């Protein structure tokens, strides 16, 4: 005999503090149902106990029943425990457990313990949400102070710290864990959670619950695409003290792709605003960390006009017990007195300082880093390079280095020299490093022509283009459209030193992204155009644009705040934007935010719709204020949307910093429920018992095919719930236009799943993974979806 009574939950998996919506169906009308929940004795979770929770009873149609209707269907809720046995702390009961839910109905006789009792069971879990990205903020402020004191005198103890996060999707969750009181063992289930009485606890942003933390500047604690969080504070040094700040060493987890940028500079230096002696780097998530690095420039370089005469290195770990070896002098071993052999735990950073000026308070300075210095680690690490010229009146650059296994054989740069080099300003220069064992030939292209450079093994060659208004393409091999030569590294400097100029007025540096890492869209992190002595933007002072070039002729669409809801124009692919720019292949275009005119390019989204890849950087422009040409004017004018305040001067409040802008992941997924893109609650309202149809579009925004594409969804409640590819008669995904089982640029692969709607709010996340053709994992992507299951009213 088949029973008609069932019990179900609105999701298959929950987090501590979540509300479980329970629906019991098919029970005797007007009967009482007792709900009992316990840990599965064979899977009782991290607290070590098979807990049994307080049962509760509800009468169908009674006051405690959510739908107030006597119809044999009961709707109730239960809250997942947030602590251990009600103590207010400890590992929560049921965390990482499988829970058994039993609903027992009293039956038609309204009496428990008789033969007509009705019993139904189901299970659900209490486990981690899926993090797509994890970050550690690099370069601690105390080390920043030491480095800048190595370079200059009278550097303030107060260091302005900038940490920015830009959301690429609605519904993102951010977990922010500050280092000062130790990291939570599980950032998505913090035991040391933030509260008013515990301000140093891990904060959860984007969940709409202010009590566990709320992101500064975000209304309602719910993220929308384009939202940017800028954590800006002055961190003391000498001594650092024990107060909790947003600063280097903090840990960040994100459920969707975000852009993170790190900036730092002293409040003052030599009695002036410290923004003229600053640094900024794009921050890599741990997926982009590596175990082996080689440094492309250093104190022993002879073709740099002294730009790297000071070179320090910061190595940061993501895992405990990470053995780090640093060949400081680049001689090929780790046995010299100045070489480093150290064990780091997660979030810790080891800094090799450059050879300083010998002044207090930062004695002793370090031995300095050379070209070919090597970092070898037992677990993946991040590595940042800080360079400068001692007592040069504020010359310093910062670079986020790439591990050897993530170098490429083709690179594009969007930045160009904008004023004629003189004894007061310098050009853009590129430093091409060959980490291999044999000589390579690196070809280059600009809008003015082509050429090539010979780079011996272990050597770095400097190239300074003479053409203005052009980006540049470097590659190895004979085919520029399919580079097939050896890998190499490229870093670049703006306002570079020359034989008659030391390069200190508009100086910044950046690391180029290999072409196989470029995509057709970017989300910009922190990109201020100026700064006062507390790190705030200065009105009518915008000297640091976005620099853009493209691999082919294209149109670059710009959504200046990254939120499509605030834009009215539609690109050919349906994406919203504010303004469009024609960008020819290798053309260098400077973009200033002329919509909001707030001296800030932070949070912008740039994209193409024709498959063209774009390379983007952020950094100071030498062009004097008021002389920046309008890229939309022919002939060019210096009036950009009635603003003539773009451009900079050689002094504060302008920022001598810049970064590479990392592309969004090439692999992308977009999830729909009944045709709606519902990233945030509540989403579409769907009647209980009807069918919700989930469709998934998977695309490749990069320049190379991908294989082994898999889509998973944490939806439920059925554990067998899984998206299936929509295939044609040949068994290929219907989006695989050439039927080669490779996700090519421009293809959109289709997946589909369905489920029966249960009552209450439903939220889940779909994740896509893939590999490149060499078999290396590429960065995954994820997209949330929401709906609300509504019970129909009886009339």
Secondary structure, 3 states (H helix, E strand, C coil): CCCCCEEEECCCEECCCCEEEEEEECCCCCCEEEEEEEEECCECCCCCCCCECCCEEEECCCCCCCCCCCCCCEEEEEECCCCCCCCCCCCCCCCCEEEEEEEEECCCCCCCCCCCCEEEEEEEEECCCCCCEEEECCCCHHHHHHHHHHHCCCECCCEEEEEEEEECCCCCCEEEECHHHCCCCCHHHCCCECECCECCCEEEECCCCHHHCCCCCCHHHCCCCCCEEEEEEEECCCCCCCCCCCCCCCEEEECCCEEEEEEEEECEECCEEHHHCEEEEECCCHHHCEEEEECCCCCCCCCCCCCCCEEEEEEEECCCCEEEEEECCCCCCCCCCCCEEEEECCCCEEEECCCCCCCCCCCCCCCCCCCCCEEEEEEEEEEEEEEEECCCCCEEEEEECCCHHHCECEEEECCCCCCCCCCCCCCCEEEEECCCCCCEEEEEEECCEEEEEEECCCCEEEECCCCCCECEEEECCCCCCCCCCCCEEEEEEECCCECCECCCCCCEEEECCEHHHCECEEECCCCECCCCCCCCCCCCCECEEEEEEECCCEEEEEECCCCHHHCCEECCCCCEECEEEEECECECEEECCCCCCCCECCCCEEECCCCCCEEEEEEECCCECCCCCCCCCCCCCCCECCECCECECCCCCCCCCEEEECECCCEEEEEEECCECCCCCCCEEEECCCEEEEEEEEEECECCCEEEEEEEECCCCCCCCCCEECECCCCCECCCCCCCCCECCCCEEEEEEEEECCCEEEEEEEEEEEEECCCCECCCEEEEEEEEEECCCCC
